[in-house]
């Protein structure tokens, strides 16, 4: 029981002190570097996305194209 109380008070203290510690830290200028490689817009990810889109559209068309108005039971 004592260990649980100590751990809970340590967690509460760290939550209380963390915002003050972050705001007191000096600001660091971040510099981005240009990428050495260019990204590819094509590739297997694009092909899979196109196939998935075609499958979704085909499923919607098949579900909406229900011209059978006859009842299944007599």
C-alpha positions as CSV (number, residue, x, y, z in Angstrom):
1,X,0.0,0.0,0.0
2,X,2.8,2.4,0.8
3,X,4.6,1.7,-2.6
4,X,1.3,2.4,-4.4
5,X,1.0,5.8,-2.6
6,X,4.6,6.7,-3.3
7,X,4.2,5.8,-7.0
8,X,0.9,7.8,-7.3
9,X,2.5,10.9,-5.7
10,X,5.5,10.6,-8.0
11,X,3.3,10.4,-11.0
12,X,1.2,13.4,-9.9
13,X,4.4,15.4,-9.2
14,X,5.8,14.6,-12.6
15,X,2.6,15.7,-14.3
16,X,2.6,18.9,-12.3
17,X,6.3,19.8,-12.9
18,X,6.5,18.8,-16.6
19,X,4.8,21.9,-18.1
20,X,7.0,24.2,-16.1
21,X,10.1,22.4,-17.1
22,X,9.2,22.5,-20.7
23,X,8.4,26.2,-20.7
24,X,11.7,27.0,-18.9
25,X,13.8,25.1,-21.5
26,X,15.6,27.2,-24.0
27,X,14.1,27.4,-27.4
28,X,16.0,25.5,-30.1
29,X,15.9,26.6,-33.7
30,X,15.1,23.7,-35.9
31,X,16.6,23.7,-39.3
32,X,15.2,21.4,-42.0
33,X,17.6,19.9,-44.5
34,X,16.7,19.2,-48.1
35,X,16.1,15.6,-49.0
36,X,18.7,13.8,-51.1
37,X,16.2,11.6,-52.8
38,X,13.0,12.6,-54.5
39,X,9.8,10.8,-53.6
40,X,8.0,8.6,-56.0
41,X,4.3,9.3,-56.6
42,X,3.7,6.0,-58.4
43,X,4.6,2.6,-57.2
44,X,2.7,-0.3,-55.6
45,X,0.8,1.9,-53.2
46,X,-0.9,3.8,-56.0
47,X,-1.8,0.6,-57.9
48,X,-3.3,-0.9,-54.8
49,X,-5.3,2.3,-54.1
50,X,-6.7,2.3,-57.7
51,X,-7.7,-1.4,-57.5
52,X,-9.4,-0.8,-54.2
53,X,-11.3,2.2,-55.6
54,X,-12.4,0.2,-58.6
55,X,-13.5,-2.7,-56.3
56,X,-15.5,-0.3,-54.1
57,X,-17.2,1.3,-57.1
58,X,-18.0,-2.1,-58.6
59,X,-19.5,-3.3,-55.3
60,X,-21.7,-0.2,-55.1
61,X,-22.9,-0.8,-58.7
62,X,-23.6,-4.5,-58.0
63,X,-25.5,-3.7,-54.8
64,X,-27.6,-0.9,-56.4
65,X,-28.4,-2.9,-59.6
66,X,-31.1,-5.1,-58.1
67,X,-33.7,-5.5,-60.8
68,X,-35.1,-8.8,-59.5
69,X,-38.5,-7.8,-58.1
70,X,-39.9,-11.4,-57.8
71,X,-40.4,-12.7,-54.3
72,X,-38.2,-15.6,-53.2
73,X,-41.0,-17.5,-51.5
74,X,-44.3,-18.5,-53.3
